[in-house]
Amino acid sequence: MTNTPQLNGKVAIVTGGSSGIGLAIASVLRARGASVMIGARNAARVDRAKQNLAAGGDCVDGAPLDVRDPDQVEAFVGHTVKRFGGLDILINNAGIGGFAKIADQSLEEWRSIIDTNLSGVFYCCRAAIPHLRRRGGGFIINISSLAGKNAFPEAGAYCASKAALNMFSEVLMQEVRYDDIRVSYVMPGSVTTAFDGGRAQAGSDWKMTAEDIAEVVLDIVSINRRTLASRVEMRPAKPKK
């Protein structure tokens, strides 16, 4: 999008913001002037990301966050509002995968994937919506996946979590649109991140980058108020044959 407006005065939360897509989103929002709070489970990574993002000013903070814990989520959102004075943008990016045949998948892994990729988004939205309403509206952007519509073997929990996230986003969009809260979900295909333990880095020139996803998120929060980009599918222009 050309002539993307500045986001000065806006406050954003990015979950899973210490690396990959989340860090790229936090970086582009900060570059446009937003105050940014990042959360992720690994405290050391949060500290490193916070230091890198804060190089351009004091409008960045971060804290350990496990989105599977609703009490942690409430405290994290409350800390953000206290630190920066409000909340305008919620980016639900925290997510995990675990790949195994359904018959072989452990209960622990199933619960962890569903609790992170779906329940965690619910907890964050539930905590954030009252603050977004107090600001007269805002954005909720859920980072989903094309796996939410394109099933593949050994990804039962992951595909199910993303398919459910898509429908959750559709329902939430209809429920809060008249509060001027615009809900979107972005469905990337193959992205060069460490999501699969680093294997994505080998021979991955054809894949999208985290920065590609971040630029689309920036477009969504910059679009005219009369318009809502509710669902965005992203895929490599020339996938590997």
C-alpha positions as CSV (number, residue, x, y, z in Angstrom):
1,M,0.0,0.0,0.0
2,T,1.4,3.4,-1.0
3,N,1.5,6.3,1.4
4,T,0.9,4.1,4.4
5,P,-0.1,6.5,7.3
6,Q,1.8,6.6,10.5
7,L,0.5,4.8,13.6
8,N,1.7,7.4,16.1
9,G,-0.4,7.2,19.3
10,K,-1.6,3.7,18.5
11,V,-0.8,0.8,20.9
12,A,-0.3,-2.8,19.7
13,I,0.1,-6.2,21.3
14,V,1.8,-8.9,19.3
15,T,1.7,-12.4,20.8
16,G,4.5,-14.8,19.7
17,G,6.4,-11.5,19.1
18,S,9.9,-12.6,19.9
19,S,10.8,-14.2,16.6
20,G,9.6,-15.1,13.1
21,I,6.3,-13.5,11.8
22,G,5.5,-12.0,15.2
23,L,8.8,-10.1,15.4
24,A,8.5,-8.9,11.8
25,I,5.0,-7.6,12.6
26,A,6.2,-5.9,15.8
27,S,9.1,-4.3,13.9
28,V,6.9,-2.9,11.1
29,L,4.3,-1.5,13.5
30,R,7.0,0.1,15.6
31,A,8.6,1.6,12.4
32,R,5.3,3.2,11.6
33,G,5.2,4.8,15.1
34,A,3.0,2.5,17.2
35,S,3.9,1.6,20.7
36,V,4.4,-2.2,20.8
37,M,4.1,-4.8,23.5
38,I,5.4,-8.3,22.6
39,G,4.8,-11.5,24.5
40,A,6.2,-15.0,24.1
41,R,6.9,-18.0,26.3
42,N,10.7,-17.7,26.1
43,A,11.8,-14.8,28.4
44,A,15.3,-14.6,27.0
45,R,14.0,-14.2,23.5
46,V,11.5,-11.6,24.6
47,D,14.3,-9.6,26.2
48,R,16.5,-9.8,23.0
49,A,13.6,-8.9,20.7
50,K,12.6,-6.0,23.0
51,Q,16.2,-4.6,23.0
52,N,16.3,-4.8,19.2
53,L,12.9,-3.1,18.7
54,A,13.6,-0.5,21.3
55,A,16.7,0.8,19.4
56,G,14.5,3.5,17.9
57,G,12.9,4.7,21.1
58,D,11.2,3.8,24.4
59,C,7.8,2.8,22.9
60,V,8.5,-1.0,23.2
61,D,8.0,-3.4,26.0
62,G,7.7,-7.1,26.4
63,A,7.1,-9.8,28.9
64,P,6.9,-13.6,29.1
65,L,3.4,-14.8,28.1
66,D,1.8,-18.2,27.7
67,V,-1.5,-17.6,25.9
68,R,-2.8,-20.9,27.2
69,D,-3.1,-19.4,30.6
70,P,-6.1,-16.9,30.8
71,D,-4.8,-15.3,34.0
72,Q,-1.5,-14.5,32.3
73,V,-3.3,-13.1,29.3
74,E,-5.4,-10.8,31.5
75,A,-2.4,-9.6,33.4
76,F,-0.4,-9.0,30.2
77,V,-3.2,-7.0,28.5
78,G,-3.7,-5.0,31.8
79,H,0.1,-4.3,31.9
80,T,0.0,-3.1,28.3
81,V,-2.9,-0.7,28.9
82,K,-1.2,0.7,32.1
83,R,2.2,1.0,30.4
84,F,1.0,2.8,27.2
85,G,-2.4,4.2,28.1
86,G,-4.7,2.0,26.0
87,L,-4.9,-0.6,23.3
88,D,-5.7,-0.3,19.6
89,I,-4.3,-3.3,17.8
90,L,-4.2,-7.0,18.9
91,I,-2.1,-9.3,16.7
92,N,-2.8,-13.0,17.7
93,N,0.3,-14.6,16.3
94,A,1.4,-17.1,18.9
95,G,1.1,-20.6,17.5
96,I,2.7,-24.0,17.5
97,G,2.6,-27.1,15.3
98,G,3.1,-30.8,16.1
99,F,3.1,-33.3,13.3
100,A,2.1,-36.9,13.8
101,K,-0.6,-39.3,12.6
102,I,-3.8,-38.8,14.5
103,A,-3.7,-42.3,15.9
104,D,-0.2,-41.7,17.2
105,Q,-0.6,-38.1,18.5
106,S,-0.3,-37.8,22.3
107,L,-3.0,-36.2,24.3
108,E,-0.5,-33.7,25.7
109,E,0.5,-32.5,22.2
110,W,-3.1,-32.3,21.0
111,R,-4.1,-30.2,23.9
112,S,-1.1,-27.9,23.6
113,I,-1.8,-27.2,19.9
114,I,-5.5,-26.6,20.4
115,D,-5.0,-24.6,23.6
116,T,-2.3,-22.3,21.9
117,N,-3.7,-21.9,18.4
118,L,-7.4,-21.6,19.3
119,S,-8.1,-21.1,23.1
120,G,-5.2,-18.7,23.4
121,V,-6.7,-16.5,20.7
122,F,-10.0,-16.5,22.6
123,Y,-8.4,-15.5,25.9
124,C,-6.5,-12.6,24.2
125,C,-9.6,-11.4,22.4
126,R,-11.7,-11.6,25.5
127,A,-9.2,-9.6,27.5
128,A,-8.6,-7.0,24.8
129,I,-12.1,-6.2,23.5
130,P,-13.2,-4.0,26.5
131,H,-10.0,-1.9,26.0
132,L,-10.5,-1.6,22.2
133,R,-14.1,-0.5,22.8
134,R,-12.9,2.2,25.2
135,R,-10.6,3.5,22.5
136,G,-13.6,3.7,20.1
137,G,-12.5,0.7,18.0
138,G,-9.4,-0.9,16.7
139,F,-8.1,-4.0,15.0
140,I,-7.8,-7.7,15.9
141,I,-5.7,-9.7,13.4
142,N,-5.4,-13.4,13.8
143,I,-2.5,-15.2,12.1
144,S,-4.0,-18.4,10.8
145,S,-2.7,-20.6,7.9
146,L,-3.7,-22.1,4.6
147,A,-3.7,-25.4,6.6
148,G,-7.0,-24.2,7.9
149,K,-8.5,-25.0,4.5
150,N,-6.0,-27.4,3.0
151,A,-5.7,-30.5,5.0
152,F,-2.6,-32.7,4.8
153,P,-1.5,-35.9,6.6
154,E,0.1,-35.9,10.1
155,A,-1.3,-32.4,10.8
156,G,-4.7,-33.2,12.3
157,A,-4.4,-31.0,15.4
158,Y,-2.8,-28.2,13.5
159,C,-5.2,-28.1,10.6
160,A,-8.2,-28.4,13.0
161,S,-6.9,-25.6,15.2
162,K,-6.5,-23.3,12.2
163,A,-9.8,-24.2,10.6
164,A,-11.5,-23.4,13.9
165,L,-9.6,-20.2,14.2
166,N,-10.9,-19.1,10.8
167,M,-14.5,-19.7,11.9
168,F,-13.9,-18.1,15.2
169,S,-12.6,-15.0,13.4
170,E,-15.6,-14.9,11.1
171,V,-18.0,-14.9,14.1
172,L,-16.0,-12.4,16.1
173,M,-15.9,-10.1,13.1
174,Q,-19.7,-10.0,12.9
175,E,-20.1,-9.5,16.7
176,V,-17.8,-6.5,17.1
177,R,-17.9,-4.7,13.7
178,Y,-20.4,-2.1,15.0
179,D,-18.0,-1.3,17.8
180,D,-15.6,-0.2,15.1
181,I,-13.4,-3.2,15.9
182,R,-12.2,-4.7,12.6
183,V,-11.4,-8.4,12.8
184,S,-9.2,-10.0,10.1
185,Y,-7.4,-13.3,9.7
186,V,-4.4,-13.9,7.5
187,M,-3.7,-17.3,6.1
188,P,-0.1,-17.7,4.9
189,G,1.2,-20.7,3.1
190,S,4.9,-21.6,3.1
191,V,7.0,-19.1,5.0
192,T,10.7,-19.2,5.8
193,T,10.6,-19.3,9.6
194,A,11.9,-21.7,12.2
195,F,8.3,-23.0,12.7
196,D,9.3,-26.5,11.7
197,G,12.5,-26.6,13.7
198,G,14.7,-24.8,11.1
199,R,14.1,-27.3,8.3
200,A,12.3,-24.5,6.4
201,Q,15.6,-22.7,5.8
202,A,17.1,-25.2,3.4
203,G,16.4,-24.5,-0.2
204,S,13.6,-22.1,0.6
205,D,14.1,-19.2,-1.8
206,W,10.6,-19.8,-3.3
207,K,8.9,-19.3,0.1
208,M,7.5,-16.1,1.5
209,T,9.3,-14.3,4.3
210,A,8.1,-13.1,7.7
211,E,8.4,-9.6,6.4
212,D,6.0,-10.3,3.6
213,I,3.3,-11.3,6.1
214,A,4.2,-8.2,8.2
215,E,3.7,-5.9,5.2
216,V,0.2,-7.3,4.7
217,V,-0.7,-6.8,8.3
218,L,0.5,-3.2,8.0
219,D,-1.8,-2.8,5.0
220,I,-4.8,-4.1,7.0
221,V,-4.3,-1.7,9.9
222,S,-3.8,1.2,7.4
223,I,-6.9,0.7,5.3
224,N,-9.7,3.3,5.3
225,R,-12.2,2.9,8.2
226,R,-15.0,2.2,5.7
227,T,-13.3,-1.0,4.5
228,L,-12.5,-4.3,6.2
229,A,-10.1,-6.9,4.8
230,S,-11.6,-9.7,6.8
231,R,-9.8,-12.7,5.2
232,V,-6.4,-12.6,3.4
233,E,-4.9,-15.7,1.8
234,M,-1.1,-15.6,1.1
235,R,0.9,-18.1,-0.9
236,P,4.2,-18.2,-2.7
237,A,3.9,-16.8,-6.2
238,K,6.0,-19.6,-7.7
239,P,5.9,-22.7,-5.4
240,K,8.4,-25.4,-5.8
241,K,7.2,-27.9,-8.4
